[in-house]
Amino acid sequence: MSFSATSGPSTTVFGVTCDGYVTVTVGGAIRSWKATEAGKTALEGHGEPSADGIRLLPTDAVPVNPNSVEAATQAASRLRRRAWDGMGQDGYAPRCPNTPRTVWPRVRAGARGLNPNGCGPANGFDFVPDWNFGGCCNDHDNCFDDCDNKTFERCNLDFLGCMGAACVRDYSRWYNSWLQPGCLGMAGFYYVAVSSWKGKEAFNTANGERCECFCRETNTALCSNNCVSIFSNPSHCGGCNRVCPPGTHCQGLGCACDKNQCGSTCLDLANHPRNCGRCGNVCDSGLCYQGLCYDPPANPDRCYPREAFENGDFQRGNGDAWRIDGSTADIKNRVSLGVFDGAASPDPYGMVADFPTSAGDSWASISQDVHLCSGQNYELNFNARRVYGDGNCQVYVKLGSRELQGWTAIPTTLTKWTKYGRYRMSSFELGQSGVWQGAKFYLQATFTVTMRCTGSRSTSSTVRMDGFTIAPV
């Protein structure tokens, strides 16, 4: 359209921005229309469209009237149960997707508090003027944050009902009732907006910041999107992925020994050669049968399960049953067995290996051929510590062709021992790699523990080991 002015004809162009703001261009200057507080007239604004400019409604906005406000309120009330099976999985934006219907949402411990900000961008949009919807917008923000009993659909229906009620409350008088249709139309527009993918995005953000999902049943936990028992489940004992080690079972949210316990070790007092019949009772013969120590028969009629090591505690000195090797002759000579050690456990003798100052890699090993019975399971345990030294020192354990422990760091702990073990082994059988027939019905396989220190070392590293045992279980 055009009109006359003192400076001559001028063209006025009306337009709409991508955000829906009404613009007017006069003489090349972009301006925006703004509504007065009274809402009766529209005044010309200045500059680019701002957040308080007049906005057009989309043609597909939800038509809202007082009757539909009541319908929205009733629909929301039908969802006002505190919690129910499926509330975490139902709807366009479930709080606990891909989980069983017995999984419910709740506020996560330590989560941020409620954070309403009126009709601002927290819900994904920035629509103003708000037609006195500020309180409804705050309630909607808080609803998105309400993990315990609010779903995406319920929040939006509550929001629509609140806005419709505000329109009816504030614009039903003779002098302003003409504004009610516009208010209701804007309420419908807001409802469409917060129900869209943008609103879903805002809901999911709030849900991630505030909520967690949990299994309703007692003594269960949500593990990999499934509710599993943590009371008696050996794979999830007391919590997700808490696996009970061999020889134990899950009992009362914790792992318990299948048979007997000495200290922190699970064992069977009926056949354990170092705890025969009672904790700490060591059989010198290595044979424990029904809780009593026996000497193996001179001419046995079968294989009697016993302690597989000879001289596993090194009390019988250097070289008895054990073999020593090293990366160099010097390193090999730095390994000694049966060395007195005041910190050794449970006896005062052990093995010591010294790795001198070096810029290269060094290794040393001790090994022996152990005695095993066919059809019998075993468990390996031993103690180790690095008294002092820098650099990277590790230990590797192998029995026959079976790797029992890959390269594992030996930390510098001075006099404090690190326990390596509870390595459960299924039975060894003749014909398996690294197993051969020994005397007196025993099978034999070579046990080897290798220590290595790599890289540059400014000081020597001393490694001590003690208490080797392979006991039948």
Buried (B, 14 or more C-beta within 10 A) or exposed (E): EEEEEEEEEEEEEEEEBEEBBBBBEBEEEBBBBBBEEEBEEEEEBEEEBEBBBBBEEEEEBBEBBBEBBBBBBEBBEEBEEEEEEBBBBBBBBBBBBEBBBBBBBBBBEEBEEEBBEBBBEBBBBEBBBBBBBBBBBBBBBBBBBBBEBBBBBBBBBBBBBBBBBBBBEBBEEEEBEEBBBBBBBBBBBBBBBBBBEEBBEBBBBBBEEBBBBBBBEEBBBBBEEBBBBBBEBBBBBBEBEBEBEBBBBBBEBEBEBBBBBBEEBBBBBBBBBBBBBEBEBBBEBBBBBEBEBBEBEEEEEEBBBBBBBBBBBBBBEBEEBBEBBBBEEEBBEBBBBBBEBEBBBEEBBBBBBBBBEBEEEBBBBBBBBBBBBBEBBBBBBBBBBBBEBBBBBBBBBBBBEBEBBEEEEBEBEEEEBBBBBBBBBEBBEEEBEEBEEBEBBBBBBBBBBBBBBBEEBEEBBBBBBBBBBBBBB
